[in-house]
């Protein structure tokens, strides 16, 4: 591994509290590449991840904040800038499920307004809040890499009873395209990764079945998504911006998505 790939870079990764999640995998990848890391979560478990990263020799700070709450985001970013210094890389991974909360699944016709707003806040407003707070510093230094963890759900495909999540993840991509036009001449790129079925700790049994029925016959891993995030966060991706890059084992390529023995 190139331990100098992200030398002299400070990176913030949100939603990194889960040991088996994409956020923590991305933090580990960037940190082992030489970046100083700030990681966030809504609970104190983030400090367990800090200890694990420090054991690998990574320079890391942990922060607890609800990124749906703008005053908490303002305080978080002030602390990050004070402790880490200027932020060069932002990975917006927070979203999907918040610890201690249950993600409500409902057909659109029965969807409660509160459930709609909570999902939009968790999966889109978190990204908006942190990006808007850290982007001015990137503009001043004329350098930045922003990577948003979107999903194939919303921008490309969807599932029943997933209207709020789908809307939020699709909106994240639309927002990114506009930001890319705003700041492209200021040395800043912003891109989105769109994972399919990923074998994180939160993967449900039926989602694992979906992974088995992809062309690669398995779910992806958080480390595989982290590899893509690291590429988009690096100088190697300097001419890529405003894009949605799918990482789903080819699942969205296939018209038939049932058991292989029934068709292929």
Residue, then its C-alpha position, 0 to 999 in steps of 0.5 A: x500500500x502507498x502510505x504517501x498517497x494522501x500525505x499532507x491531506x486531512x480527511x473527514x469521513x461521516x457515518x464511520x461508527x460501525x466496525x463493519x461499515x463503508x465509512x470505517x473501511x474508507x477511514x482505514x483506507x485513507x488513513x493507511x494512505x497517510x491522511x489525517x482522519x476525522x471520523x463521526x458518528x451519532x454515538x460514543x462507539x466512534x471512539x472504539x473506531x478511533x482506538x482501532x485506527x490508532x492501533x494501525x498507526x493512523x492519526x485520527x480524531x473522533x467526533x459525536x454529532x447528529x448531522x441532521x442538526x445544523x448547530x451540531x454540524x457547525x460545532x463539529x466542523x469548528x472542532x475539526x478545523x481546530x484539531x485537524x486543520x484545513x479539510x482536503x477530503x470529505x466523505x459523506x457516508x452518514x445516512x441509511x440507519x441511525x443507531x437507536x432508530x428504526x427505519x420505517x418502511x411503508x408503501x408511498x400511499x401510507x407513508x407518514x409525513x414525519x417518516x418522509x422528513x426523517x429519511x430525507x434529513x438522515x440521507x440528504x440533509x446530513x450531506x448538505x449540512x457538512x458539505x456546505x460547512x466545509x466547502x468554503x475552506x476548500x474554495x479558499x485553499x483551491x483544493x478539495x475532494x468530496x465523495x458522497x456515498x449515494x446508492x443504486x437505490x434512487x438514482x438507478x433503481x428502487x425497491x417497494x416501500x423505499x420512496x423517501x430513501x430513493x428520493x434522498x439518494x437521487x437528490x444527493x446526485x443532483x445536488x452534487x452535479x450543481x456543486x460540481x459546476x459551482x466549484x469546478x474551476x476552484x480545484x474541487x471535485x465532487x462525485x458519488x459512489x452508488x453501492x449495490x448489495x454490500x455485506x456490511x453488518x447491517x445487511x439483511x438476509x434477503x439482501x444477501x440473497x440479492x447479492x448472490x444473484x448478481x453476475x459476480x454471485x456475491x455481495x460486495x465488501x465495504x473494503x471494495x467500496x472504500x477502494x473506489x472512494x479512495x480513488x475519487x478522493x485522490x489526485x488520480x481522479x483529478x478530471x472526474x467530477x459530478x459523476x455517479x459511479x456504480x459499484x454493484x457487481x453488475x447487478x443493474x446490467x441484468x434484466x433478469x435478477x432471479x436464480x441463475x439456474x432459472x434463466x442463465 
